[in-house]
Amino acid sequence: MLPIFINEVQIPHKPGIYMYKNSSGKVIYVGKAIDLHNRVSSYFSGKPHDLKTTQLVINVAAIETIIVESEIEALILEANLIKKYLPLYNIKLTDDKDYLYIGITREDFPKVVTARKPELKTLKKYFGPFPSSTTVKKTLKQLRRIFPWCSGKNQKAVILGSSDFTRIQKNPDPGQARMTRHRACFYYHINLCPGACVGAISKEDYQKIITRFSKFMDGKKDELLDDLTKEMATLSKDLNFEEARRVKKILTGIQYLTSPTRITQYLENPNFLEDVTKQSLFDLQRDLNLPELPERIECYDISNIQGTDATGSMVVLTNGEIDKSQYRRFKIKISGKPNDYAMHAEMMGRRLNHPEWGIPQLIIIDGGRGQVTAVQAVILNVVKDLSRMRGTSNKLRDSSALPQNDIWSNIPIFGLAKREEWLYPPEGEIIKLPKRSLSLRLLQRIRNESHRFAINYHRKLRSKSFLTK
């Protein structure tokens, strides 16, 4: 049970940072969470805590949250805020000697290292502190795929200017190579080191990598992405396509690594998310025995409390991706006793008035067989009426602005019930997809999105109704 001073709207089920403040408004603790609502609620669940956490909870008088897109951004923001506010309970709950920092060394070809507080004075720049050393080490492994750096301990890096580097690359001299080159390190062979140890990169280009890494760690992701986008455009304009591709790879890596649906397999396959999306659609076509690949999937949901201010939502996946430009919302017009079937029927009837929105290859209804049957009945009735009208009217017969009966009457429709997560066709056997199947995850994603969209619109209408009373 959350205390009365915490506004539940402030703590959604999203990744981010939470800051506890005392009665004087001072930040006394900073934490990160994959799910802010669950994490914050755990402090006030009534379950016993250790003495230090109990003292923290007693002193919490207010909370502030910051939503981020991914775990890695939460980690970086948490460290920056701890460094900024030096919260009392961050120090109390974890002994300061256990805090880990990420640092950049003072060298011509700087290394990225982890360090404890006593070692910070030897570094050129550092980031942190980070409460979890395990998370830090895991994160650095991920970041090194995007920002490769040198880590050789016993090798002296070759210091070349950009002009020298270009000249040597174009006209290599065997004697000079013997004097300036060293044996390549292990990380160079697995693309985690740019090769300063063997003269494969100039000092200026290496410093560019470190600068990008530093900007990312400072929490300036958007600024970095803008810089990289402009740089890629300039390189392409100058016909330097090879370097433009390298910059694009960095851009893609950052975007994937900081996306809400980041999957760790990206580290091995930069196209992993795209591949998973494609595979999800193929699996869905197979599992539901669809006549064609569902390039457009529409999902519908109803939100109402005791029949008042009922709303409906239509959300769309285009080629497996959320397509917010195609979202539509409906203010349900029927009144009286709540009737989910009738509301779904009304919404589908109104949707059929807009063939210009496109034609789906699959329709998902948030509900069971009753809702599906109601929706299918509307579609068949509308198709039947249109067929009759086309048969008696040349104007309608030639109209392309009306739903095509031969298409709409054959669109597969399934209900996805929340409790069991089973699929209900209008008739026949229930389909029970494996809980971890890509097909089910894709359908859960669009179903949950339709539910969120409907609820948000419902809350908006209820707020307006409350203000006008």
C-alpha positions in Angstrom: 0.0 0.0 0.0 1.6 3.3 -1.1 1.6 6.1 1.4 -0.8 9.0 0.7 1.9 11.5 -0.3 2.9 9.3 -3.3 0.8 10.0 -6.4 0.5 6.6 -8.1 0.5 8.2 -11.5 4.1 9.2 -10.9 5.3 5.6 -10.7 4.2 3.7 -13.8 5.3 0.2 -14.8 8.3 1.5 -16.8 12.0 1.6 -16.3 13.5 4.6 -14.7 15.0 6.3 -11.6 13.3 7.1 -8.3 14.5 9.7 -5.8 13.3 9.7 -2.2 13.3 13.0 -0.5 12.9 13.9 3.2 10.6 16.5 4.7 13.1 19.3 3.9 13.1 18.3 0.2 16.6 16.9 0.2 17.3 13.8 -1.9 18.2 11.0 0.6 18.2 8.0 -1.8 18.5 7.4 -5.5 17.6 4.0 -7.1 16.9 2.5 -10.5 14.3 0.0 -11.5 13.1 -2.0 -14.5 9.6 -1.5 -13.2 9.3 1.7 -11.1 5.8 0.8 -9.7 6.8 -2.6 -8.5 10.1 -1.4 -7.0 8.7 1.6 -5.1 5.7 -0.4 -3.9 8.1 -3.0 -2.4 9.4 -0.4 0.1 5.9 0.2 1.5 4.5 -3.3 1.3 4.6 -3.8 5.1 7.1 -6.6 4.9 10.1 -6.3 7.3 13.3 -4.6 6.0 16.8 -4.5 7.5 17.5 -1.7 9.9 19.0 0.7 7.4 16.2 0.3 4.9 13.6 0.8 7.6 15.3 4.1 8.6 15.2 5.2 5.0 11.5 4.4 4.6 10.6 6.3 7.8 12.4 9.4 6.5 10.8 9.4 3.0 8.4 12.3 2.6 8.2 12.7 -1.2 9.3 10.9 -4.3 10.4 12.0 -7.7 10.7 9.7 -10.7 12.4 10.0 -14.1 11.3 7.7 -16.9 14.0 6.3 -19.2 13.8 4.0 -22.2 16.1 1.2 -21.1 18.0 -0.4 -18.2 21.4 0.9 -19.4 20.1 4.5 -19.4 18.7 4.0 -15.9 22.1 2.7 -14.8 23.9 5.8 -16.1 21.3 8.3 -14.8 21.4 6.7 -11.4 25.2 7.1 -11.2 25.1 10.7 -12.3 22.4 11.6 -9.8 24.2 9.9 -6.9 27.3 11.9 -7.9 25.3 15.1 -8.0 23.3 14.7 -4.7 25.5 12.4 -2.6 22.3 10.9 -0.9 22.8 9.9 2.7 21.2 6.5 2.4 23.1 5.5 -0.8 26.2 5.7 1.3 24.6 4.1 4.4 23.1 1.1 2.5 26.3 0.3 0.7 29.8 0.8 2.1 31.5 3.4 -0.1 34.5 1.1 -0.7 32.3 -1.2 -2.6 31.2 1.4 -5.1 32.6 1.0 -8.6 33.4 3.7 -11.1 34.1 3.7 -14.8 37.1 5.7 -15.8 39.2 6.9 -18.7 42.9 6.8 -18.3 45.5 9.5 -18.9 47.2 8.2 -22.0 47.6 9.1 -25.7 45.3 6.1 -26.4 43.2 6.0 -23.3 41.7 2.8 -21.9 38.3 2.4 -20.3 38.7 0.8 -16.9 36.8 0.2 -13.7 38.1 1.7 -10.5 37.5 2.2 -6.8 37.4 5.6 -5.1 41.1 5.7 -4.1 42.1 5.2 -7.7 40.1 8.1 -9.2 42.9 10.7 -8.9 44.9 8.7 -11.5 42.1 8.9 -14.1 41.5 11.7 -16.7 37.7 11.3 -16.3 35.4 9.0 -14.4 31.7 8.2 -14.2 29.8 6.9 -11.2 29.6 5.8 -8.5 27.6 2.7 -9.5 26.1 0.7 -6.6 26.2 -2.6 -8.6 29.6 -3.7 -9.7 28.1 -6.7 -11.5 25.9 -4.5 -13.6 28.8 -2.2 -14.4 30.9 -5.0 -15.8 28.0 -6.4 -17.8 27.2 -3.0 -19.2 30.8 -2.3 -20.3 30.9 -5.6 -22.2 27.9 -4.3 -24.1 29.2 -0.8 -24.7 32.5 -2.1 -26.0 30.7 -3.6 -28.9 29.7 -0.1 -30.0 32.7 1.9 -28.7 35.7 -0.4 -29.0 38.7 0.6 -26.9 42.2 -0.7 -26.2 43.0 -2.5 -23.1 46.5 -3.9 -23.6 48.6 -3.7 -20.4 52.1 -4.6 -21.7 51.9 -3.1 -25.2 52.9 0.4 -26.1 50.4 2.0 -28.4 51.7 3.4 -31.7 51.3 7.2 -31.7 50.5 8.4 -35.2 49.0 11.6 -36.4 46.2 11.3 -39.0 48.5 12.4 -41.9 51.1 9.9 -40.8 48.5 7.2 -40.5 47.1 7.8 -43.9 50.6 7.9 -45.5 51.6 4.6 -43.9 48.4 2.9 -44.9 48.8 3.9 -48.5 52.6 3.4 -48.8 53.6 0.9 -46.1 57.3 0.7 -45.5 58.4 -2.7 -44.1 61.2 -1.2 -42.1 58.9 1.4 -40.6 56.3 -1.2 -39.9 58.8 -3.2 -37.9 59.6 -0.2 -35.8 56.1 1.0 -35.2 53.9 -2.1 -35.1 53.4 -4.6 -32.3 51.6 -7.9 -32.1 47.8 -7.5 -32.2 46.0 -8.1 -28.9 43.3 -10.7 -28.4 40.5 -8.1 -28.4 41.6 -6.7 -31.8 40.8 -10.1 -33.4 37.3 -10.1 -32.0 36.6 -6.5 -33.0 36.6 -5.1 -29.4 39.8 -3.1 -29.9 40.3 -0.7 -32.8 44.0 -1.7 -33.2 46.0 1.1 -31.7 48.4 -1.6 -30.6 49.2 -2.4 -34.3 48.9 1.0 -35.8 45.5 0.3 -37.3 43.9 3.6 -36.1 45.2 7.1 -35.7 45.3 9.0 -32.5 42.6 11.4 -33.7 40.2 8.7 -34.8 40.8 6.7 -31.5 40.1 9.9 -29.5 36.8 10.2 -31.4 35.7 6.8 -30.1 36.5 7.8 -26.5 34.7 11.2 -26.9 31.6 9.4 -28.1 31.8 6.9 -25.2 32.2 9.8 -22.8 29.2 11.7 -24.1 27.1 8.5 -23.8 28.2 8.0 -20.2 27.4 11.6 -19.4 23.8 10.8 -20.3 23.8 12.8 -23.5 22.5 10.1 -25.7 20.2 12.3 -27.8 23.0 14.8 -28.4 25.3 12.0 -29.5 22.7 10.5 -31.9 22.2 13.9 -33.5 26.0 14.3 -33.9 26.4 10.9 -35.5 23.4 11.5 -37.8 24.9 14.7 -39.1 28.3 13.1 -39.4 26.9 10.2 -41.4 25.1 12.7 -43.7 28.3 14.7 -44.3 30.3 11.5 -45.1 27.6 10.3 -47.5 27.6 13.7 -49.2 31.4 13.5 -49.6 31.0 10.0 -51.1 32.8 8.4 -48.1 30.4 5.6 -47.9 32.6 3.1 -46.1 33.1 5.5 -43.1 29.4 6.4 -43.3 28.5 2.8 -42.8 30.7 2.6 -39.8 29.0 5.6 -38.2 25.6 4.1 -39.1 26.6 0.9 -37.3 27.3 2.9 -34.2 24.0 4.7 -34.5 22.1 1.4 -34.8 24.0 -0.1 -31.9 23.1 2.8 -29.5 19.5 2.7 -30.6 19.1 -1.0 -30.1 21.0 -1.0 -26.8 18.8 1.7 -25.3 15.5 0.6 -26.7 12.8 -0.6 -24.3 12.8 -4.0 -25.9 16.6 -4.5 -25.9 17.6 -8.1 -26.3 21.0 -9.2 -25.3 21.5 -11.3 -28.4 22.1 -8.0 -30.2 25.7 -8.4 -29.0 26.1 -11.3 -31.4 23.7 -10.2 -34.1 23.1 -6.4 -34.7 20.0 -7.4 -36.8 18.6 -9.6 -34.0 15.5 -7.5 -33.3 14.6 -7.2 -36.9 15.1 -11.0 -37.3 12.9 -11.7 -34.3 10.1 -9.5 -35.6 10.1 -11.3 -39.0 10.2 -14.7 -37.3 7.3 -13.7 -35.1 5.1 -13.0 -38.1 6.1 -16.3 -39.8 5.4 -18.2 -36.6 2.0 -16.5 -36.2 1.0 -17.3 -39.7 1.9 -21.0 -39.1 0.4 -21.3 -35.6 -2.9 -19.7 -36.5 -3.0 -21.2 -40.0 -3.4 -17.8 -41.6 -3.8 -17.7 -45.4 -1.2 -15.0 -45.7 1.5 -13.2 -43.7 -0.2 -10.8 -41.3 1.5 -7.6 -42.4 -1.2 -5.5 -40.8 -2.7 -6.7 -37.5 -5.5 -4.7 -35.8 -6.4 -5.2 -32.1 -9.5 -3.8 -30.3 -10.2 -3.2 -26.7 -13.0 -1.5 -24.6 -12.5 0.5 -21.4 -15.4 1.4 -19.2 -16.4 1.6 -15.5 -20.1 0.9 -14.9 -20.9 1.8 -18.5 -19.9 5.5 -18.2 -17.6 7.2 -20.6 -16.9 3.9 -22.4 -14.1 4.1 -25.0 -12.7 1.8 -27.6 -9.3 1.5 -29.1 -7.8 0.2 -32.3 -4.1 -0.2 -32.4 -2.1 -1.6 -35.3 1.1 -3.5 -35.9 2.6 -3.0 -39.4 5.1 -5.6 -40.3 5.3 -6.6 -36.7 6.1 -3.0 -35.4 3.9 -0.7 -33.4 2.4 1.8 -35.9 1.0 4.7 -33.9 0.0 6.7 -37.0 -2.7 4.1 -37.6 -4.1 4.1 -34.0 -7.8 5.1 -33.7 -10.0 5.7 -30.7 -13.8 5.6 -30.3 -16.1 7.2 -27.9 -18.8 4.5 -27.4 -22.3 5.9 -28.0 -24.5 3.2 -26.6 -25.5 3.7 -22.9 -27.2 1.9 -20.1 -26.0 -1.3 -18.5 -22.4 -2.2 -19.5 -22.4 -4.6 -22.5 -19.0 -5.5 -23.7 -20.3 -7.4 -26.7 -22.5 -4.6 -27.9 -19.7 -2.1 -27.4 -17.3 -4.2 -29.5 -20.0 -4.5 -32.1 -20.5 -0.8 -32.3 -16.8 -0.1 -32.6 -16.4 -2.6 -35.4 -19.4 -1.2 -37.2 -17.9 2.3 -37.2 -14.5 1.0 -38.2 -16.0 -0.6 -41.3 -17.1 2.9 -42.4 -13.4 3.7 -43.0 -12.0 1.3 -45.6 -9.4 4.0 -46.3 -7.6 3.0 -43.1 -6.5 -0.2 -44.8 -7.4 -3.8 -44.6 -5.9 -6.1 -41.9 -4.8 -9.7 -42.4 -5.6 -10.5 -38.8 -8.0 -9.0 -36.2 -7.4 -9.5 -32.4 -10.1 -8.8 -29.9 -9.3 -8.3 -26.2 -11.7 -10.8 -24.8 -13.2 -14.3 -25.4 -15.5 -16.0 -27.8 -18.4 -13.8 -27.0 -16.7 -10.7 -28.1 -15.3 -12.4 -31.2 -18.7 -13.7 -32.2 -20.2 -10.2 -31.8 -17.6 -8.6 -33.9 -17.8 -11.3 -36.6 -21.6 -10.9 -36.8 -21.2 -7.2 -37.5 -18.7 -7.8 -40.2 -20.9 -10.4 -41.9 -24.0 -8.3 -41.6 -22.3 -5.2 -43.1 -20.8 -7.3 -45.9 -24.2 -8.8 -46.6 -25.9 -5.4 -46.7 -23.2 -4.0 -49.0 -23.5 -7.0 -51.4 -27.3 -6.4 -51.6 -26.8 -2.6 -52.2 -24.1 -3.2 -54.8 -26.5 -5.5 -56.7 -29.1 -2.9 -57.0 -27.1 0.3 -57.4 -24.6 1.0 -60.2 -23.1 3.8 -58.1 -22.3 1.4 -55.2 -21.3 -1.3 -57.7 -18.6 1.0 -59.0 -17.6 2.4 -55.7 -14.1 1.6 -54.3 -14.7 3.6 -51.1 -16.7 0.8 -49.4 -15.4 -2.4 -47.8 -14.8 -5.3 -50.2 -17.0 -8.1 -49.0 -14.8 -10.9 -50.5 -11.9 -9.6 -48.3 -13.5 -8.6 -45.0 -15.7 -11.7 -44.7 -12.5 -13.9 -44.8 -10.3 -12.0 -42.3 -9.3 -14.2 -39.4 -10.6 -13.0 -36.0 -9.4 -14.3 -32.6 -10.0 -13.2 -29.1 -7.1 -13.1 -26.7 -8.3 -13.7 -23.1 -6.1 -12.2 -20.3 -6.4 -14.9 -17.7 -5.2 -18.0 -19.6 -3.8 -16.1 -22.6 -5.7 -18.5 -24.9 -6.9 -17.7 -28.4 -10.6 -18.0 -29.2 -11.8 -18.2 -32.8 -15.5 -17.6 -33.6 -16.0 -21.3 -33.5 -14.0 -24.5 -33.1 -11.2 -25.4 -30.7 -9.4 -22.9 -28.5 -5.8 -22.4 -29.5 -3.2 -22.6 -26.7 0.1 -21.2 -27.8 3.3 -21.9 -25.7 3.8 -19.2 -23.1 7.3 -18.4 -24.6 6.4 -18.6 -28.2 7.2 -15.6 -30.4 3.6 -15.7 -31.7 2.0 -15.3 -28.3 4.5 -12.6 -27.3 3.6 -10.6 -30.4 -0.1 -10.9 -29.7 0.3 -10.0 -26.1 2.3 -6.9 -27.1 -0.5 -5.5 -29.3 -3.2 -6.6 -26.9 -1.5 -4.8 -24.0 -1.0 -1.7 -26.2 -4.7 -1.6 -27.1 -5.6 -1.9 -23.4 -3.2 1.0 -22.5 -4.5 3.2 -25.4 -8.2 2.6 -24.4 -7.6 3.2 -20.7 -5.8 6.5 -21.4 -8.7 7.8 -23.5 -11.2 6.6 -20.9 -9.3 8.5 -18.1 -9.3 11.6 -20.2 -13.0 11.5 -20.8 -13.7 10.8 -17.1 -11.6 13.7 -16.1 -13.5 16.0 -18.4 -16.8 14.6 -17.1 -15.7 15.2 -13.5 -14.6 18.8 -14.2 -18.0 19.6 -15.8 -20.1 18.3 -12.9 
